[in-house]
């Protein structure tokens, strides 16, 4: 319907326009249709299906460089020939993010695989991903002012936005019924989030970055509840993740794993992984299974191997296992069954 022979913009016409253009001016694998002995429209479908499969691999946890590079090249090839229908802001943002994802991903293997040596995230691509979020939010605010549109300058844009945005949701109708003063305050708050707030992305303090990520994520969720911008808001939410390090996620992961780990330990089975049982700073005199005795320990958290073979002491600054199988926490003593 869009790019077929009888479509609105037949892809064959796009390829005729590209004749004589350098690869850097028209980067797409569709130009190699003669090499694959197929028509350009069929090759576009192949690239689309390939991109879907590679994206599924990345979503399943196999996001290494070859997979991410395949995703990037597939989408770049389609955007190049997509013309009007793929020239939106979110298409460019996905290409920028995809390129940085290639630089950020591990060269090979599955990220986070326990059988592979632990690798620190590449810092330069990490900072570039943060800067991409900074640029996106800042430009989103500046372009509103640079447009010289009176509805933005007079803070009345939200009076019309919820009725005129792409495919408004039922929630948008209710928000549009709010008092005009509340909508004006919402417009002013949007400017605050999109102009001064993005500069906090660049500060070296993690607590500040965590706060910025939560605020920006909340804005994207609000936009998704009131309108349909495709994957734009989901992609922006993904760009908020590089602002969050392990210190942000650890409390949530501890709450989810503590109950499961205790249940496994009580019944003497598990996956063999060391799992914290208590929050940092807690004391425990809980008697472990198989005759194991555990004395009071403070300054850290008490844990047990999932297979019931022993315990460990996890202090606030980490734990250390020596060659004898003992695990020494820096806030307490040794413990083993």
Long-range contacts (C-beta under 8 A, 24 or more apart in sequence): 2-85, 3-41, 3-44, 3-81, 3-82, 4-41, 5-41, 9-83, 9-84, 9-85, 11-40, 11-41, 11-44, 11-81, 12-39, 12-40, 12-41, 14-81, 14-83, 15-40, 15-81, 26-80, 27-76, 27-77, 27-80, 28-76, 28-77, 28-78, 28-80, 28-81, 29-73, 29-74, 29-77, 30-77, 30-80, 30-81, 40-81, 44-78, 44-81, 47-74, 47-77, 47-78, 48-74, 48-78, 50-74, 51-75, 51-78, 61-110, 61-111, 61-112, 62-110, 63-101, 63-105, 63-111, 64-105, 64-106, 64-107, 64-108, 64-109, 64-110, 64-111, 65-102, 65-105, 65-106, 65-107, 65-108, 66-108, 67-105, 68-98, 68-101, 68-102, 68-105, 69-102, 71-98, 71-101, 72-98, 72-99, 72-101, 72-102, 89-232, 90-229, 90-230, 90-231, 90-232, 90-235, 93-132, 93-136, 93-232, 93-235, 93-236, 94-231, 94-235, 96-132, 97-129, 97-132, 97-235, 97-238, 97-239, 100-125, 100-128, 100-129, 100-132, 103-128, 104-129, 126-242, 129-239, 129-242, 130-201, 130-202, 130-209, 130-242, 130-243, 131-201, 131-202, 132-239, 133-198, 133-201, 133-216, 133-236, 133-239, 133-240, 133-242, 133-243, 134-198, 134-199, 134-201, 134-202, 136-236, 136-239, 137-193, 137-194, 137-197, 137-198, 137-201, 137-216, 138-194, 138-195, 138-198, 138-199, 140-194, 141-190, 141-191, 141-193, 141-194, 141-195, 141-198, 142-195, 144-191, 144-194, 145-191, 152-187, 155-184, 155-187, 155-188, 156-180, 156-183, 156-184, 156-187, 157-187, 158-183, 158-184, 158-186, 158-187, 158-190, 159-183, 162-226, 162-227, 165-226, 165-227, 166-227, 166-228, 166-229, 167-227, 167-228, 168-226, 168-227, 169-225, 169-226, 169-227, 169-228, 171-225, 171-226, 172-226, 172-227, 175-226, 190-219, 193-219, 201-243, 206-245, 206-247, 206-248, 209-243, 209-244, 210-243, 210-244, 210-248, 212-243, 213-240, 213-241, 213-243, 213-244, 213-248, 216-240, 254-279, 261-303, 261-304, 261-306, 264-306, 264-308, 265-289, 265-304, 265-306, 265-308, 268-308, 269-306, 269-307, 269-308, 270-305, 270-306, 270-307, 270-308, 271-306, 271-307, 272-305, 272-306, 272-307, 273-305, 273-306, 274-303, 274-304, 274-305, 274-306, 274-312, 275-303, 275-304, 275-306, 276-301, 276-302, 276-303, 276-314, 277-301, 277-302, 277-303, 277-304, 278-302, 278-303, 280-314, 280-315, 280-316, 281-316, 288-337, 290-337, 291-337, 292-337, 294-335, 295-335, 297-329, 297-331, 297-332, 297-333, 297-335, 298-331, 298-332, 299-329, 299-330, 299-331, 299-332, 300-329, 300-330, 300-331, 300-332, 309-337, 310-335, 310-336, 310-337, 311-335, 311-336, 311-337
